[in-house]
Amino acid sequence: MEEFSAHDSWKTWFQRFGPKLLLCARHYTRCQADAEDVVQEAFVRFWRHQRGLPGDPMALMVTSVRRAAFDLARRNGRRVAREERTFDDGDAGFAGAFEPEGLDGAERRAALEEALQRIPAEQREVLLLKIWGELTFEQIAAELQLPPNTAASRYRYGLAALRQHLTAADCHG
């Protein structure tokens, strides 16, 4: 077991244990980039909240890596589920309002992403918070520091702009 000193800097600890933690994280994640993100998140958690706890610091860091990997997997799972609900062909909700004719799922997704980039940033932000973030207008208003009615109107204007861009793309496609 390697010894830790209370006087070691976080950089020293990270240089010493980062590669081992990355190998551990890679076991729990889909790709190298996710593993690197997990190690960074886990190390920050450990350094801020756990390094003073009794027990083997390496064991605490490995536990932190494992938890961070599971948290990432849960977040990704929720995101994928939201996107699938949004882009599901049978969905009569949001996605049903934006069905460019004759496009398969990947083309439809690309058309929607392109249309999202064309609307004003403040409308796009409210749409993303409402649809993908599943926030209420009150929560969006608090997050963006604006009145709830403004959040709701930006949402309506954003939806209208999306429809317009997707309809125009349909006509020109």
C-alpha positions as CSV (number, residue, x, y, z in Angstrom):
1,M,0.0,0.0,0.0
2,E,1.4,3.4,-1.0
3,E,1.6,6.0,1.8
4,F,-0.2,9.3,1.5
5,S,0.9,12.4,3.2
6,A,-1.4,15.1,4.3
7,H,1.1,17.5,2.7
8,D,1.0,15.9,-0.7
9,S,-0.7,18.1,-3.3
10,W,-3.6,16.9,-5.3
11,K,-1.3,16.9,-8.4
12,T,1.0,14.4,-6.7
13,W,-1.9,12.2,-5.7
14,F,-3.4,12.3,-9.2
15,Q,0.0,11.6,-10.9
16,R,0.5,8.6,-8.6
17,F,-3.0,7.1,-8.8
18,G,-4.6,8.5,-11.9
19,P,-3.4,5.7,-14.3
20,K,-4.6,3.0,-11.9
21,L,-7.9,4.7,-11.5
22,L,-8.3,5.1,-15.3
23,L,-7.8,1.4,-15.8
24,C,-10.5,0.8,-13.1
25,A,-12.8,3.3,-14.7
26,R,-12.4,1.9,-18.1
27,H,-13.8,-1.4,-16.8
28,Y,-17.1,0.4,-15.9
29,T,-17.4,2.7,-18.9
30,R,-18.1,2.5,-22.7
31,C,-15.1,4.4,-23.9
32,Q,-11.8,6.0,-22.9
33,A,-13.3,9.5,-22.9
34,D,-16.0,8.4,-20.4
35,A,-13.4,6.7,-18.3
36,E,-11.4,10.0,-18.1
37,D,-14.5,12.0,-17.2
38,V,-15.3,9.5,-14.5
39,V,-11.8,9.6,-13.0
40,Q,-11.8,13.3,-13.0
41,E,-15.2,13.5,-11.3
42,A,-14.3,10.8,-8.8
43,F,-11.0,12.4,-7.9
44,V,-12.6,15.7,-7.3
45,R,-15.2,14.1,-5.0
46,F,-12.5,12.2,-3.2
47,W,-10.2,15.2,-2.8
48,R,-13.0,17.6,-1.6
49,H,-15.0,15.2,0.6
50,Q,-13.3,11.9,1.3
51,R,-9.6,12.2,1.7
52,G,-9.9,12.9,5.5
53,L,-12.0,9.7,6.0
54,P,-10.5,6.8,7.9
55,G,-9.5,3.8,5.8
56,D,-7.3,3.1,2.8
57,P,-7.4,6.2,0.5
58,M,-6.9,4.0,-2.6
59,A,-10.0,2.0,-1.7
60,L,-12.0,5.2,-1.2
61,M,-10.8,6.4,-4.6
62,V,-11.8,3.2,-6.3
63,T,-15.2,3.3,-4.7
64,S,-15.6,6.9,-5.8
65,V,-14.6,5.9,-9.4
66,R,-17.2,3.1,-9.3
67,R,-19.9,5.4,-8.1
68,A,-19.1,8.1,-10.6
69,A,-19.2,5.5,-13.4
70,F,-22.6,4.3,-12.2
71,D,-23.8,7.9,-12.0
72,L,-22.6,8.5,-15.6
73,A,-24.4,5.4,-16.8
74,R,-27.6,6.5,-15.1
75,R,-27.4,9.9,-16.7
76,N,-26.7,8.5,-20.1
77,G,-29.6,6.0,-19.7
78,R,-32.0,8.8,-18.8
79,R,-30.8,10.9,-21.7
80,V,-31.1,8.1,-24.2
81,A,-34.6,7.3,-22.9
82,R,-35.7,10.9,-23.3
83,E,-34.3,11.1,-26.8
84,E,-36.0,7.8,-27.8
85,R,-39.3,9.0,-26.4
86,T,-38.8,12.3,-28.3
87,F,-37.8,10.7,-31.6
88,D,-40.0,7.6,-31.5
89,D,-42.0,7.3,-34.7
90,G,-45.2,6.5,-32.8
91,D,-44.9,9.4,-30.4
92,A,-47.7,11.9,-30.9
93,G,-46.1,14.4,-28.5
94,F,-43.2,16.7,-29.3
95,A,-41.7,14.6,-32.1
96,G,-45.0,14.2,-33.8
97,A,-45.2,17.9,-34.3
98,F,-41.9,17.8,-36.1
99,E,-42.1,15.0,-38.6
100,P,-40.3,16.0,-41.8
101,E,-41.9,13.8,-44.4
102,G,-39.9,11.0,-46.0
103,L,-37.0,11.0,-43.5
104,D,-35.8,8.1,-41.5
105,G,-34.9,8.4,-37.8
106,A,-31.3,9.5,-38.4
107,E,-32.2,12.0,-41.0
108,R,-35.1,13.3,-38.9
109,R,-32.8,13.7,-35.9
110,A,-30.2,15.6,-38.0
111,A,-33.0,17.9,-39.4
112,L,-34.2,18.6,-35.9
113,E,-30.7,19.3,-34.6
114,E,-30.1,21.7,-37.5
115,A,-33.4,23.4,-37.0
116,L,-32.6,23.8,-33.3
117,Q,-29.3,25.6,-34.2
118,R,-31.2,28.1,-36.3
119,I,-33.6,29.4,-33.6
120,P,-32.6,32.1,-31.2
121,A,-30.4,30.9,-28.3
122,E,-32.8,32.0,-25.6
123,Q,-35.6,30.0,-27.2
124,R,-33.4,27.0,-27.8
125,E,-32.3,27.0,-24.2
126,V,-35.9,27.0,-22.9
127,L,-36.8,24.2,-25.3
128,L,-33.9,22.0,-24.2
129,L,-34.6,22.6,-20.5
130,K,-38.3,21.9,-20.9
131,I,-38.1,18.9,-23.3
132,W,-34.9,17.2,-22.5
133,G,-34.4,18.5,-18.9
134,E,-38.1,17.9,-18.2
135,L,-38.3,21.1,-16.1
136,T,-41.4,23.1,-15.4
137,F,-41.7,26.7,-16.5
138,E,-41.2,27.7,-12.9
139,Q,-38.0,25.7,-12.7
140,I,-36.8,27.1,-16.0
141,A,-37.6,30.6,-14.9
142,A,-35.6,30.2,-11.7
143,E,-32.7,28.6,-13.5
144,L,-32.6,31.4,-16.1
145,Q,-33.6,34.2,-13.7
146,L,-36.6,35.3,-15.7
147,P,-40.4,35.4,-15.1
148,P,-42.3,32.1,-15.7
149,N,-44.5,33.7,-18.4
150,T,-41.3,34.7,-20.3
151,A,-40.1,31.1,-20.1
152,A,-43.5,29.9,-21.4
153,S,-43.6,32.4,-24.2
154,R,-40.0,31.6,-25.3
155,Y,-41.0,27.9,-25.4
156,R,-44.0,28.7,-27.6
157,Y,-42.0,30.9,-29.9
158,G,-39.2,28.3,-30.0
159,L,-41.7,25.5,-31.0
160,A,-43.2,27.8,-33.7
161,A,-39.7,28.6,-35.1
162,L,-38.8,24.9,-35.1
163,R,-41.9,24.0,-37.0
164,Q,-41.2,26.8,-39.5
165,H,-37.6,25.7,-40.1
166,L,-38.6,22.0,-40.4
167,T,-41.4,22.8,-42.8
168,A,-39.1,25.0,-44.9
169,A,-36.5,22.2,-44.9
170,D,-39.3,19.8,-46.0
171,C,-40.3,22.0,-48.9
172,H,-36.7,22.4,-50.1
173,G,-35.5,18.9,-49.4
